Amino acid sequence: MKRKRFSEEQIIGILKQAEGGLPLPELIRQHGICEGTYYRWKSKYGGMELSEAKRLKQLEDENRASSGWSPIRRSTSRFSRRVASGKY
């Protein structure tokens, strides 16, 4: 899994700078992000405070844990099917 460069706190800080009047080209150049990243962050975190972003992350983690899907389970079942079919 790709490592994230920015934490939620940093993302919200960057969005607040944009709300404060810093021109978008200047903002994305300062932080080394592309325009698409800025707009994706704005759609997800726009208008949020830090406590709300932490709560969102907690809910996403809970949903991921309760979904019952895991890449390990999936790869294991795929391997089991290959063994059962005689390919190994």
C-alpha positions in Angstrom: 0.0 0.0 0.0 1.3 3.4 -0.9 2.5 5.5 2.0 0.7 8.8 2.5 2.8 12.0 2.4 0.3 14.2 4.2 -1.6 13.5 7.4 -5.2 14.7 7.9 -4.0 17.5 10.0 -1.7 18.7 7.2 -4.4 18.3 4.6 -6.8 20.4 6.6 -4.1 23.0 7.1 -3.5 23.2 3.4 -7.2 23.6 2.7 -7.4 26.4 5.3 -4.6 28.2 3.6 -6.6 28.1 0.3 -9.7 29.4 2.2 -7.5 32.2 3.6 -6.9 33.6 0.2 -3.6 32.0 -1.0 -3.9 31.6 -4.8 -4.3 28.0 -5.8 -1.2 27.9 -8.2 1.0 29.2 -5.3 -0.5 26.7 -2.8 0.0 23.6 -4.9 3.5 24.7 -5.9 4.5 25.3 -2.2 3.3 21.9 -1.1 4.3 19.9 -4.2 0.8 18.6 -5.0 -1.2 18.6 -8.2 -4.4 20.4 -8.8 -6.4 17.1 -8.9 -5.1 16.2 -5.5 -6.2 19.5 -4.1 -9.7 19.1 -5.4 -9.9 15.5 -4.2 -8.9 16.7 -0.7 -11.4 19.5 -0.9 -14.2 17.2 -1.8 -13.3 14.9 1.1 -12.1 17.2 3.8 -13.5 20.6 2.7 -15.0 22.6 5.6 -14.0 20.0 8.2 -12.3 20.6 11.4 -9.5 18.3 12.7 -11.8 16.5 15.1 -14.3 15.7 12.3 -11.5 14.4 10.1 -10.3 12.1 12.9 -13.9 10.8 13.4 -14.2 10.2 9.6 -11.0 8.1 9.6 -12.2 6.1 12.6 -15.5 5.3 10.9 -13.7 4.3 7.7 -11.4 2.0 9.7 -14.4 0.5 11.5 -16.2 -0.1 8.2 -13.2 -1.7 6.7 -12.8 -4.0 9.7 -16.5 -5.0 9.8 -16.7 -5.7 6.0 -15.0 -9.1 6.4 -13.0 -8.6 3.2 -9.3 -9.0 3.4 -6.7 -9.4 0.7 -5.1 -12.3 2.6 -8.4 -14.2 2.7 -9.0 -13.6 -1.0 -5.5 -14.7 -2.1 -5.8 -17.8 0.1 -9.1 -18.8 -1.4 -7.7 -18.2 -4.9 -4.7 -20.4 -4.0 -7.0 -23.1 -2.6 -9.0 -23.2 -5.8 -5.8 -23.7 -7.8 -4.6 -26.5 -5.5 -8.1 -28.1 -5.7 -8.1 -28.0 -9.5 -4.7 -29.8 -9.7 -2.6 -26.9 -11.0 -0.2 -27.2 -8.1 
